[in-house]
Amino acid sequence: MKKRAFVTGGNSGIGFATARLLKKRGYDVIISGRNYERLQKAADDLGVESVQADISDLDALADMTAPFLEGDGLDVLVNNAAIASFKPLTAHTEDDYKLFFDTNIRGPLELIRLLLPALEKRQGSICNVSSVIVSKGVVNASLYAACKGAMDAFTRSLAREFAPKKVRINAVAPGAIETPMFEKLGFSEEELHVLRCQQEANIPLNRYGRSEEVAAVIVSQLEATYVTGAIWTVDGGVGV
Ligand SMILES: NC(=O)c1ccc[n+]([C@@H]2O[C@H](COP(=O)([O-])OP(=O)(O)OC[C@H]3O[C@@H](n4cnc5c(N)ncnc54)[C@H](OP(=O)(O)O)[C@@H]3O)[C@@H](O)[C@H]2O)c1
């Protein structure tokens, strides 16, 4: 039977590269995203199936996961979709808290809850895409970092909870990776250039990473059959 993988946020950046690598490894891949046009284009480029859903909308998640539960299971879930923003704490509103917590914590956790029976059928594996920001203080990143910190915490806890079901769950924590996420932060091109120069000067490997380099770690982790509850950094050495 062909292995089956579901990648959230598979229409862009790290999710797109991961979906491509999984497809190359012979998986049947389904990607999700919010934006219909971007999702369709990515699915066509990759030659995979797609499902449109906003991960912060819990009702949409129930609809999105139903086909996996009816079928004969799921081997791989990559919880990759997320939003980022870099703002001082005092600039955050109550709506920001709700949006970030719903998108970056509640959505991924609810997806795991809904898909657990499908993953159990195939002794599947989950990869949560976290961030090195959890262990590395970054100015103006408190809300985003809090969400990724929660993700690391629930990853470790669920690893023990799911082990008797033979479902493994881990996280990959990227450093600065060249993806469209930076363009979505609301900075000008010049500000992004300055940010990049400052960050690269602080990275031992002296450059931003590429989505493909993170995807390679995600897929290795998914297939590492004696690894659960682990957080693997892929950050050019910045967290050392
Ligand atoms: N790039 C970095 O430097 C970096 C560093 C550390 C960790 N990460 C993590 O890596 C993961 C991927 O990020 P990326 O850099 O590849 O960013 P990206 O290119 O902006 O991709 C983010 C993806 O998430 C999807 N998404 C966002 N909000 C969503 C929602 N509410 N519902 C459904 N899909 C949603 C987007 O879909 P739509 O376009 O359709 O909205 C997009 O496919 C994220 O978890 C991010 O936190 C990235």
Ligand as a Chemical Component Dictionary entry (heavy atoms), coordinates in Angstrom:
data_LIG
# 
_chem_comp.id                   LIG 
_chem_comp.type                 NON-POLYMER 
_chem_comp.pdbx_formal_charge   0 
_chem_comp.three_letter_code    LIG 
# 
loop_
_chem_comp_atom.comp_id 
_chem_comp_atom.atom_id 
_chem_comp_atom.alt_atom_id 
_chem_comp_atom.type_symbol 
_chem_comp_atom.charge 
_chem_comp_atom.model_Cartn_x 
_chem_comp_atom.model_Cartn_y 
_chem_comp_atom.model_Cartn_z 
_chem_comp_atom.pdbx_ordinal 
LIG N1  N1  N 0  11.052 30.913 7.280  1  
LIG C1  C1  C 0  11.652 30.898 8.460  2  
LIG O1  O1  O 0  12.680 31.581 8.673  3  
LIG C2  C2  C 0  11.112 30.037 9.567  4  
LIG C3  C3  C 0  11.891 29.905 10.728 5  
LIG C4  C4  C 0  11.432 29.116 11.767 6  
LIG C5  C5  C 0  10.234 28.450 11.651 7  
LIG N2  N2  N 1  9.487  28.596 10.522 8  
LIG C6  C6  C 0  8.220  27.863 10.456 9  
LIG O2  O2  O 0  8.168  27.122 9.265  10 
LIG C7  C7  C 0  6.797  26.921 8.879  11 
LIG C8  C8  C 0  6.611  27.281 7.421  12 
LIG O3  O3  O 0  6.921  28.628 7.243  13 
LIG P1  P1  P 0  7.511  29.221 5.877  14 
LIG O4  O4  O 0  8.693  29.989 6.244  15 
LIG O5  O5  O -1 7.570  28.169 4.846  16 
LIG O6  O6  O 0  6.380  30.320 5.581  17 
LIG P2  P2  P 0  5.389  30.587 4.343  18 
LIG O7  O7  O 0  6.125  30.437 3.068  19 
LIG O8  O8  O 0  4.759  31.884 4.679  20 
LIG O9  O9  O 0  4.339  29.428 4.459  21 
LIG C9  C9  C 0  3.360  29.413 5.464  22 
LIG C10 C10 C 0  2.260  28.496 5.024  23 
LIG O10 O10 O 0  1.289  28.445 6.064  24 
LIG C11 C11 C 0  0.001  28.600 5.490  25 
LIG N3  N3  N 0  -0.897 29.216 6.444  26 
LIG C12 C12 C 0  -0.684 30.318 7.201  27 
LIG N4  N4  N 0  -1.764 30.573 7.943  28 
LIG C13 C13 C 0  -2.679 29.617 7.649  29 
LIG C14 C14 C 0  -3.994 29.338 8.093  30 
LIG N5  N5  N 0  -4.612 30.111 8.991  31 
LIG N6  N6  N 0  -4.627 28.278 7.573  32 
LIG C15 C15 C 0  -4.030 27.494 6.667  33 
LIG N7  N7  N 0  -2.799 27.688 6.195  34 
LIG C16 C16 C 0  -2.128 28.750 6.686  35 
LIG C17 C17 C 0  0.208  29.466 4.274  36 
LIG O11 O11 O 0  -0.874 29.224 3.400  37 
LIG P3  P3  P 0  -1.600 30.418 2.563  38 
LIG O12 O12 O 0  -0.474 31.031 1.799  39 
LIG O13 O13 O 0  -2.600 29.737 1.711  40 
LIG O14 O14 O 0  -2.175 31.315 3.583  41 
LIG C18 C18 C 0  1.530  28.952 3.751  42 
LIG O15 O15 O 0  1.333  27.828 2.939  43 
LIG C19 C19 C 0  5.979  27.770 9.849  44 
LIG O16 O16 O 0  5.484  26.943 10.897 45 
LIG C20 C20 C 0  6.991  28.753 10.416 46 
LIG O17 O17 O 0  6.637  29.228 11.687 47 
LIG C21 C21 C 0  9.908  29.370 9.472  48 
# 
loop_
_chem_comp_bond.comp_id 
_chem_comp_bond.atom_id_1 
_chem_comp_bond.atom_id_2 
_chem_comp_bond.value_order 
_chem_comp_bond.pdbx_ordinal 
LIG N1  C1  SING 1  
LIG C1  O1  DOUB 2  
LIG C1  C2  SING 3  
LIG C2  C3  SING 4  
LIG C2  C21 DOUB 5  
LIG C3  C4  DOUB 6  
LIG C4  C5  SING 7  
LIG C5  N2  DOUB 8  
LIG N2  C6  SING 9  
LIG N2  C21 SING 10 
LIG C6  O2  SING 11 
LIG C6  C20 SING 12 
LIG O2  C7  SING 13 
LIG C7  C8  SING 14 
LIG C7  C19 SING 15 
LIG C8  O3  SING 16 
LIG O3  P1  SING 17 
LIG P1  O4  DOUB 18 
LIG P1  O5  SING 19 
LIG P1  O6  SING 20 
LIG O6  P2  SING 21 
LIG P2  O7  DOUB 22 
LIG P2  O8  SING 23 
LIG P2  O9  SING 24 
LIG O9  C9  SING 25 
LIG C9  C10 SING 26 
LIG C10 O10 SING 27 
LIG C10 C18 SING 28 
LIG O10 C11 SING 29 
LIG C11 N3  SING 30 
LIG C11 C17 SING 31 
LIG N3  C12 SING 32 
LIG N3  C16 SING 33 
LIG C12 N4  DOUB 34 
LIG N4  C13 SING 35 
LIG C13 C14 SING 36 
LIG C13 C16 DOUB 37 
LIG C14 N5  SING 38 
LIG C14 N6  DOUB 39 
LIG N6  C15 SING 40 
LIG C15 N7  DOUB 41 
LIG N7  C16 SING 42 
LIG C17 O11 SING 43 
LIG C17 C18 SING 44 
LIG O11 P3  SING 45 
LIG P3  O12 DOUB 46 
LIG P3  O13 SING 47 
LIG P3  O14 SING 48 
LIG C18 O15 SING 49 
LIG C19 O16 SING 50 
LIG C19 C20 SING 51 
LIG C20 O17 SING 52 
# 
